[in-house]
Amino acid sequence: MPDPARSPVAPAHAASGRVVVAGASGLIGSALVRSLRADGVEVHTLVRRPARGAREHEWLADDTPLDPAVLGGAAAVVSLGGASIGRVPWTPAYRRELVRSRMRPTTTLARAIKALGADAPTLLSASAVGYYGSQPGATLDETAVPGRGFLADLVQRWESAARTAGPHARTVLLRTSPVVHPAGVLAPLLRLTRLGLSGPLGRGTQAMPWISLVDEVRAIRHLLSGDLEGPVNLAGPRRASANDLGFALALAMHRPYVLRAPAFALRLALGRDMADGLLLADAHVVPAALLASGFTFTHATVDEAVAAALAEPDAHAASGR
C-alpha cells in the first residue's frame, strides 16, 4: 500500500512552518509525523515523559498549564489521541477515562493557543463521526444534527473544548471515521476472520463510516494549510455497510463470512452503549467539506482500503499468519 509518508500531496497543501503534534505516538499521529518529516516539515511533539531533544516538549505531567511559548511561532497544532473506545468493557471508571483523556489535553491546548492572541496557530483537533450517533436513512454531512448516546455526547463536549481556542485560531474539528488498518478497526476482526469466525454484526446492513490511514493522513495535511474551519468529516467517499467491510476482509483472506453475531448478544457481551455506539450504529457519513475543497481520495471504496491494509506487515501478525 502507499506509505502515508510518501503519499502524494499537492504542493499547495504542504504544511508551511512548524507543526506541533500532540498524540504523536498513536496510529494516526505517528503516520502524520512521518509524512510531514519526510517532506522536510519541522515537527515538534508534545510528550508525556521527559523530553528527548529540542523538538519534544513534556506536558500533562501534572496540573501545570502548558506554556504558550511552546506553541508560539507554530503554523499549526494538531491534537490527536484519547483513550481507545475499542477497549472492553466500558466500566464507569473507563468511561471517565474516555472523557478525561479527551477533555484535558484539548482544554490545555485551547487555553495555550488562546493566550497567544493574534499570533495563535491553526488548531486541528481530533473528533469522531460518533458525533452523529445512529441515524438510519440519513445522509450525514457536516451540517447534520448530533446523535444521542454516550459517544455522541462525548464528542460534542470534545468539540466544544476545542472551540475555546479563541477567535484568532482557525479551528478544524477532525470528525474521523474508523480507520481501516490492522491497528485500527480491523484489529478485532483479523484474528476472528482468520479462524473462520466472522460474520454479520447484528443486521450487518447498517452504514459504517470508514477511511484508510493513507487518506486520513492526506486529509489532515490538506487541512493544515487550507482555509476550511469547523467540523470536517474524514470518511471514505462511498457508502459501505458493516457487511461490506467484513465480507471484503473475509474475501481477501479466503475465509468464510457466515457466523452472525445477533444484536442482543453484542449488547449482552459489550453493554448497550458500546454495542450500539460502535458496532450497530447506522450512520452514512459523507465527506462533503473535503470533497468541496478539492480533496481526492487514494482509496475510494472500502474494498480498496481493506486490500491496502492487508499489505501492512502487521496485518499478518494480527491474523496469525
Backbone torsions as a table, in degrees:
resi	resn	phi	psi	omega
1	MET	NA	159.3	176.8
2	PRO	-63.4	136.6	175.5
3	ASP	-74.2	128.5	177.8
4	PRO	-54.3	-29.2	179.7
5	ALA	-73.5	-15.7	-177.7
6	ARG	-117.1	3.4	-176.8
7	SER	-67.1	140.7	-177.2
8	PRO	-65.8	128.6	175.2
9	VAL	-130.1	127.9	-178.0
10	ALA	-57.9	142.6	-179.1
11	PRO	-53.4	-33.9	-179.9
12	ALA	-64.8	-17.5	-178.0
13	HIS	-106.0	6.0	175.1
14	ALA	-72.4	141.3	-179.7
15	ALA	-64.9	141.2	179.0
16	SER	-116.7	112.0	-178.4
17	GLY	99.9	174.0	-176.7
18	ARG	-66.0	141.0	177.3
19	VAL	-120.4	131.7	177.6
20	VAL	-105.7	128.7	-177.2
21	VAL	-119.4	126.4	171.0
22	ALA	-105.9	132.9	-174.5
23	GLY	88.5	32.1	-174.3
24	ALA	-75.1	-9.5	-178.0
25	SER	-92.0	-8.2	-178.7
26	GLY	-81.0	178.8	-177.7
27	LEU	-56.5	-53.6	-177.1
28	ILE	-73.3	-45.0	-177.3
29	GLY	-60.8	-44.0	-179.1
30	SER	-66.6	-38.2	178.0
31	ALA	-67.8	-38.1	179.0
32	LEU	-65.4	-45.6	-179.7
33	VAL	-61.4	-43.4	177.8
34	ARG	-60.4	-42.6	-178.4
35	SER	-63.4	-46.5	-179.2
36	LEU	-65.1	-46.0	-178.2
37	ARG	-66.8	-31.8	177.6
38	ALA	-62.9	-25.4	178.1
39	ASP	-99.4	13.1	174.6
40	GLY	82.1	12.4	178.7
41	VAL	-77.0	136.7	176.5
42	GLU	-76.6	115.2	-177.9
43	VAL	-116.1	128.0	171.5
44	HIS	-109.7	146.6	-179.1
45	THR	-122.6	147.2	173.6
46	LEU	-97.8	125.6	-173.2
47	VAL	-126.2	153.9	-179.3
48	ARG	-103.8	45.5	176.9
49	ARG	-155.6	169.9	177.1
50	PRO	-56.1	135.1	-177.9
51	ALA	-65.5	144.0	176.0
52	ARG	-118.8	90.2	180.0
53	GLY	103.8	168.2	-173.4
54	ALA	-71.5	-16.4	-177.3
55	ARG	-100.6	12.1	171.2
56	GLU	-117.9	146.2	-178.3
57	HIS	-138.3	121.0	179.8
58	GLU	-74.0	140.3	177.4
59	TRP	-152.6	165.0	176.9
60	LEU	61.5	18.6	177.5
61	ALA	-72.0	-27.8	176.9
62	ASP	-149.5	-157.3	-178.0
63	ASP	-88.2	8.1	179.4
64	THR	-67.2	128.6	178.7
65	PRO	-62.9	154.6	175.6
66	LEU	-71.4	128.9	178.3
67	ASP	-65.7	119.6	179.7
68	PRO	-54.7	-26.0	-179.6
69	ALA	-60.6	-26.7	178.0
70	VAL	-61.5	-32.2	-178.9
71	LEU	-97.6	-11.9	-177.6
72	GLY	-59.3	133.3	179.4
73	GLY	84.2	-6.6	177.9
74	ALA	-75.3	147.2	174.5
75	ALA	-77.0	-34.4	-176.3
76	ALA	-156.0	154.7	172.7
77	VAL	-121.9	129.6	177.8
78	VAL	-113.5	116.5	-177.9
79	SER	-105.0	113.6	-178.7
80	LEU	-124.0	177.2	173.4
81	GLY	103.3	-165.6	-171.8
82	GLY	116.2	145.8	179.7
83	ALA	-57.9	146.3	-175.3
84	SER	-65.5	131.0	175.4
85	ILE	-79.9	-7.6	-179.5
86	GLY	-86.5	-4.4	-180.0
87	ARG	-73.9	137.2	-178.6
88	VAL	-112.8	139.3	-5.5
89	PRO	-95.0	171.4	173.9
90	TRP	-86.2	79.0	175.6
91	THR	-70.4	164.7	175.5
92	PRO	-54.9	-38.6	179.6
93	ALA	-66.4	-40.3	-178.4
94	TYR	-73.1	-31.3	173.8
95	ARG	-59.8	-41.4	178.1
96	ARG	-63.6	-36.9	177.9
97	GLU	-67.7	-38.7	176.2
98	LEU	-58.4	-40.6	179.1
99	VAL	-72.0	-51.2	-175.3
100	ARG	-60.5	-41.5	-175.3
101	SER	-70.2	-12.9	175.4
102	ARG	-102.0	-44.2	-174.1
103	MET	-72.1	-42.3	-175.9
104	ARG	-64.4	-51.3	178.6
105	PRO	-62.5	-41.1	-177.3
106	THR	-65.5	-44.6	178.8
107	THR	-64.1	-41.0	179.8
108	THR	-62.1	-45.5	178.8
109	LEU	-65.7	-44.1	-178.1
110	ALA	-60.1	-39.9	179.4
111	ARG	-65.2	-42.6	-179.8
112	ALA	-66.3	-40.1	179.1
113	ILE	-66.0	-44.2	-179.7
114	LYS	-60.7	-35.4	-179.0
115	ALA	-65.6	-18.8	179.3
116	LEU	-81.0	-8.3	175.6
117	GLY	59.4	-130.4	-177.1
118	ALA	-65.6	-14.3	178.6
119	ASP	-94.1	12.7	-176.8
120	ALA	-63.8	135.3	175.8
121	PRO	-77.2	167.5	170.7
122	THR	-64.4	141.5	175.3
123	LEU	-115.8	120.0	170.8
124	LEU	-106.0	110.7	-171.9
125	SER	-112.3	130.6	179.5
126	ALA	-58.2	141.7	173.6
127	SER	-147.7	-164.9	-176.1
128	ALA	-156.4	154.1	176.6
129	VAL	-69.5	-7.7	171.5
130	GLY	-58.2	-15.2	174.6
131	TYR	-52.0	-35.3	-172.5
132	TYR	-86.8	-11.5	-177.9
133	GLY	59.0	-142.4	177.8
134	SER	-111.5	118.6	-179.3
135	GLN	-136.0	75.6	-176.4
136	PRO	-55.9	135.5	175.8
137	GLY	84.9	-11.0	-178.1
138	ALA	-92.3	149.9	171.0
139	THR	-102.5	117.4	-167.3
140	LEU	-104.9	96.9	170.6
141	ASP	-94.3	-171.3	-173.4
142	GLU	-67.5	-12.8	179.5
143	THR	-91.6	-4.1	-176.3
144	ALA	-66.7	153.3	179.8
145	VAL	-74.6	154.7	178.2
146	PRO	-70.2	158.9	177.1
147	GLY	-89.7	-163.8	-179.6
148	ARG	-121.6	161.1	178.0
149	GLY	113.2	172.9	-175.4
150	PHE	-58.3	-47.9	-177.2
151	LEU	-65.0	-45.9	-179.2
152	ALA	-60.6	-41.3	178.4
153	ASP	-65.6	-41.2	180.0
154	LEU	-62.9	-44.7	-178.5
155	VAL	-64.1	-38.6	178.0
156	GLN	-62.2	-41.5	177.3
157	ARG	-65.4	-40.4	179.9
158	TRP	-60.4	-47.1	-180.0
159	GLU	-67.3	-37.2	178.8
160	SER	-62.5	-37.5	178.1
161	ALA	-63.8	-41.5	179.9
162	ALA	-64.1	-35.4	-177.5
163	ARG	-68.0	-12.7	179.0
164	THR	-79.5	5.5	178.5
165	ALA	-66.3	-9.5	172.5
166	GLY	100.4	168.3	-172.8
167	PRO	-71.7	-16.0	-177.2
168	HIS	-90.1	-11.2	-177.2
169	ALA	-98.8	123.7	169.6
170	ARG	-70.8	117.1	-174.9
171	THR	-112.5	123.5	179.4
172	VAL	-114.3	130.1	-179.2
173	LEU	-103.3	111.8	-172.9
174	LEU	-85.7	87.7	-179.7
175	ARG	-77.8	85.9	-172.1
176	THR	-83.7	140.9	175.0
177	SER	-87.7	165.6	171.5
178	PRO	-53.1	129.3	-175.8
179	VAL	-86.7	125.0	-179.8
180	VAL	-79.1	94.9	-174.5
181	HIS	-160.1	151.9	178.7
182	PRO	-57.3	-27.0	177.0
183	ALA	-98.9	7.7	178.9
184	GLY	-113.4	-131.0	-175.0
185	VAL	-64.3	-21.6	-179.6
186	LEU	-78.1	-15.0	-173.2
187	ALA	-51.4	-50.4	-179.0
188	PRO	-79.0	-12.5	-174.8
189	LEU	-91.4	-28.8	-173.2
190	LEU	-61.5	-50.3	-177.3
191	ARG	-68.2	-40.2	178.1
192	LEU	-60.8	-41.4	-179.8
193	THR	-66.5	-41.9	178.6
194	ARG	-58.7	-36.2	-179.2
195	LEU	-83.9	-0.8	-179.5
196	GLY	76.4	24.3	-175.2
197	LEU	-108.3	15.2	-177.6
198	SER	-92.4	159.2	178.7
199	GLY	176.4	-175.7	-176.4
200	PRO	-59.2	140.3	173.3
201	LEU	-96.4	110.7	-172.8
202	GLY	64.0	-132.5	176.9
203	ARG	-66.2	-35.9	-178.1
204	GLY	84.9	-14.4	-177.5
205	THR	-91.8	-2.7	-178.7
206	GLN	-65.3	137.6	178.5
207	ALA	-64.6	134.8	-177.7
208	MET	-126.8	114.1	176.6
209	PRO	-64.1	151.7	-177.6
210	TRP	-157.9	161.6	171.1
211	ILE	-160.6	148.1	175.3
212	SER	-81.1	157.8	178.6
213	LEU	-63.7	-39.2	178.5
214	VAL	-57.5	-46.9	-178.0
215	ASP	-74.2	-28.9	174.0
216	GLU	-60.2	-49.0	-179.6
217	VAL	-65.8	-44.1	179.7
218	ARG	-62.2	-38.4	179.5
219	ALA	-66.4	-42.1	178.2
220	ILE	-62.6	-42.5	178.3
221	ARG	-65.1	-37.5	176.5
222	HIS	-60.0	-37.6	-177.2
223	LEU	-81.6	-19.3	-176.7
224	LEU	-59.4	-43.8	-174.9
225	SER	-115.9	11.6	175.3
226	GLY	-83.8	-162.4	179.7
227	ASP	-121.1	7.2	177.2
228	LEU	-66.5	148.0	172.5
229	GLU	-147.0	168.7	-175.0
230	GLY	80.6	-163.2	-176.6
231	PRO	-70.8	139.6	176.1
232	VAL	-135.5	122.4	179.0
233	ASN	-76.8	119.0	173.7
234	LEU	-99.0	89.3	-175.2
235	ALA	-144.4	147.7	176.8
236	GLY	-59.3	153.4	-171.5
237	PRO	-78.2	-15.7	-177.5
238	ARG	-115.9	136.2	-178.1
239	ARG	-60.0	139.5	173.8
240	ALA	-137.6	145.9	174.3
241	SER	-96.5	169.1	174.5
242	ALA	-59.6	-36.1	176.8
243	ASN	-63.6	-39.7	-179.4
244	ASP	-59.7	-44.1	179.2
245	LEU	-65.9	-50.4	-177.3
246	GLY	-63.2	-40.8	-178.7
247	PHE	-70.4	-38.6	177.9
248	ALA	-60.7	-39.6	179.0
249	LEU	-67.9	-45.9	179.8
250	ALA	-62.9	-41.0	-179.9
251	LEU	-64.0	-44.0	-178.9
252	ALA	-65.5	-30.1	-178.6
253	MET	-96.3	2.4	178.2
254	HIS	58.8	44.2	179.7
255	ARG	-124.4	160.7	179.8
256	PRO	-73.5	159.9	176.8
257	TYR	-135.8	78.7	-170.6
258	VAL	-135.7	-18.1	-170.9
259	LEU	-87.1	96.3	-177.0
260	ARG	-72.0	140.6	172.1
261	ALA	-107.3	102.8	-176.6
262	PRO	-60.8	150.8	-178.2
263	ALA	-57.8	-40.1	-177.4
264	PHE	-64.7	-35.7	-179.8
265	ALA	-68.9	-40.0	177.9
266	LEU	-63.9	-39.7	179.5
267	ARG	-67.4	-37.5	177.4
268	LEU	-66.3	-40.8	-175.4
269	ALA	-75.4	-39.2	-171.4
270	LEU	-108.8	-16.3	-170.5
271	GLY	94.5	147.6	-174.6
272	ARG	-61.6	-45.2	-176.6
273	ASP	-60.3	-45.3	-177.6
274	MET	-70.0	-45.9	-179.3
275	ALA	-62.7	-47.6	-177.7
276	ASP	-71.0	-34.7	-176.8
277	GLY	-77.5	-32.3	-174.2
278	LEU	-104.0	-42.9	-168.3
279	LEU	-107.1	-30.2	-173.2
280	LEU	-108.0	-6.0	-179.7
281	ALA	-61.8	139.9	179.9
282	ASP	-112.1	102.2	-173.4
283	ALA	-142.0	105.9	176.7
284	HIS	-89.0	89.8	-176.8
285	VAL	-91.5	130.1	-178.4
286	VAL	-116.9	142.6	-178.2
287	PRO	-86.2	59.5	-172.4
288	ALA	-60.2	-47.0	-177.3
289	ALA	-64.9	-42.5	178.7
290	LEU	-60.6	-48.8	-178.0
291	LEU	-63.3	-40.4	-179.9
292	ALA	-65.8	-24.8	-179.6
293	SER	-86.5	1.2	176.6
294	GLY	96.1	6.2	180.0
295	PHE	-71.5	139.0	175.2
296	THR	-119.9	145.3	-175.0
297	PHE	-93.2	140.4	171.7
298	THR	-73.6	-40.3	-179.2
299	HIS	-117.6	103.1	-173.2
300	ALA	-87.1	-15.6	-179.7
301	THR	-129.0	158.3	179.1
302	VAL	-66.3	-29.7	176.1
303	ASP	-61.6	-42.8	178.5
304	GLU	-65.2	-39.5	180.0
305	ALA	-65.7	-40.8	178.5
306	VAL	-64.6	-45.6	179.7
307	ALA	-58.9	-42.3	179.0
308	ALA	-65.7	-40.7	-178.8
309	ALA	-65.2	-37.0	-178.9
310	LEU	-72.1	-12.5	174.4
311	ALA	-79.7	-9.5	178.0
312	GLU	-70.4	137.3	179.5
313	PRO	-56.5	-37.0	-177.2
314	ASP	-75.3	-8.8	175.1
315	ALA	-65.4	-37.2	-179.5
316	HIS	-69.0	-40.1	177.9
317	ALA	-65.2	-41.2	-177.8
318	ALA	-67.1	-29.8	-177.5
319	SER	-91.8	-2.4	179.5
320	GLY	82.8	14.0	-178.4
321	ARG	-85.8	NA	NA
